[in-house]
Amino acid sequence: MSFSRIAENRIREAMAQGEFDNLPGAGEPLNLEEYFSAPEDLRMAYSVLKSANYRPLEVELLNEVARLEQAIAAAADDAARGPLQRELAHRRTELAILLERQQRTAK
């Protein structure tokens, strides 16, 4: 029995057992705009990285900056805000350096 036949049989069994019934985004159209906006030679690499939940360092830093900004807004007093503000300044500097480095290598 060929691999494709085995895979097809397993998919049919899973469908019959209802394993695909409550998947996120079920019944919604796929948004392929982001996929096709990427350069053709990089699409597969981007897809693999996205499937592996890989996030570039600049995305992680942006998320950290947003988290710190929220924590500062929610902080009760200046004593609690101080360390958070220092950490925020550090992360923003890291992000600025990273983006500057990327711009220089892109030229």
MOBEL-V484872 format. One record per pair of residues at least 24 apart in sequence whose C-alpha atoms are under 7 Angstrom apart, sorted by the first residue. I is the first residue (numbers start at 1). J is the second residue. If there is no record, write none. Layout:
I;J
I;J
This chain:
58;95
61;91
61;95
65;91
65;92
